[in-house]
Amino acid sequence: MGKYLIVGLGNIGSEYAYTRHNIGFDVVEAFVHKHGGFFKTERLAEVAEVKWKGRIFICIKPTTYMNLSGRAFKYYQDKEKIELGNTLTVVDDFALPLNKLRLRGSGSDAGHNGLRDIQAILGTDKYPKLRFGIGNSFPKGMQVDFVLGKWTKDEAAIVNAKIEKSVEAIENFGFIGLERTMNLINNVVII
């Protein structure tokens, strides 16, 4: 039976709900909800276990805030004895347009503080990431406000469609593997 660690990045607290920076939480919550799981607060994270098609998915939403996500990642990777290649981190990315997802087996933190912390703690950038494009339609100097801002009504339909596509990506990652899942989603434009 394969075991996977699915890490949604975000910040705890109602003020961060439905913000671009919390899309990792939203995707992991949608995956857990679809499969009838539920989260409980444990050490360093909210945790849910999903069993699906002979696989076990340990899903976490770190409660350490974004900039310290690595501690929760490493704790649950070690606790559950999960190979680094069987982890998937779901994260917002303003370098990607809103209609795109990108899955890679490795890659830099691209200036994302949550990924930077995970990379620092792991000592490598060679772990799978599902990047959820949030676009970059913000004026110069307003990046933080944009990233921490809530989705607009105009963005809602595409965001919801991408959350569904991201849930499928998690399922496929566990069932058919990284390479085949990359082929399924990396060139798709979601409208």
C-alpha positions, -999 to +999 in steps of 0.1 A: +000+000+000+015+033-011+017+062+014+017+098+004+021+131+023+000+160+008+010+194+022-012+224+016+005+257+023-013+286+039-018+306+070-042+297+099-068+322+110-101+334+095-085+366+082-066+344+057-096+323+045-102+323+008-071+344+000-047+336-028-019+327-004-041+300+012-050+281-019-028+252-007-051+248+023-082+251+000-070+224-024-061+199+004-094+206+022-113+199-011-094+166-016-101+155+020-138+165+018-142+146-016-130+114+000-150+117+032-121+126+055-119+152+082-091+172+098-081+172+134-056+194+151-024+176+160+013+186+164+023+215+141-007+209+117-043+200+110-041+165+098-064+142+079-059+106+066-076+096+034-076+060+021-083+057-016-077+030-042-053+011-019-033+043-011-030+063+021-028+101+019-017+119+050-029+154+044-016+183+064-023+221+067+006+234+088-004+255+118+031+271+120+022+299+095+035+300+060+071+310+067+077+280+090+060+253+070+091+232+068+089+220+104+054+205+099+064+190+065+095+173+080+078+161+112+050+143+093+073+130+066+095+114+093+066+103+116+048+086+087+080+073+071+071+087+037+097+089+009+104+125-003+092+115-038+058+105-023+052+140-010+033+167-028+033+203-017+004+225-030+013+262-032+002+295-048+024+309-075+021+344-089+046+337-117+019+315-133-013+329-149-046+323-131-056+296-157-026+274-152-013+246-129+022+233-129+035+201-114+072+194-111+094+169-093+118+196-082+125+233-085+135+264-066+113+282-040+109+310-066+108+335-037+080+318-019+086+318+019+068+286+026+088+267+000+120+284+011+115+271+046+108+236+035+138+236+012+160+249+040+149+222+064+150+194+038+183+206+024+170+201-012+146+215-037+140+180-052+105+173-039+072+174-059+052+207-060+019+215-074+019+252-082-015+269-085-012+300-106-027+331-091-016+356-117+003+388-111-023+416-118-011+439-091+006+473-092+043+476-085+050+473-048+016+458-040+026+421-042+019+414-005-015+429-006-024+410-038-011+376-025-029+381+009-060+394-008-092+375-013-102+361-047-125+384-067-160+374-079-146+374-114-119+348-104-142+325-085-153+302-113-118+296-126-105+291-090-131+265-083-124+247-116-087+247-108-094+234-073-112+204-088-084+199-113-059+201-084-078+174-065-076+152-096-039+159-098-034+147-062-054+115-070-034+109-101-001+116-084-009+088-060-023+064-086-004+069-118+027+087-105+044+121-110+055+119-147+021+108-161+003+133-139+026+161-151+017+151-187-020+154-179-020+188-163+010+209-172-003+219-206-039+224-197-054+258-198-084+260-174-112+283-184 
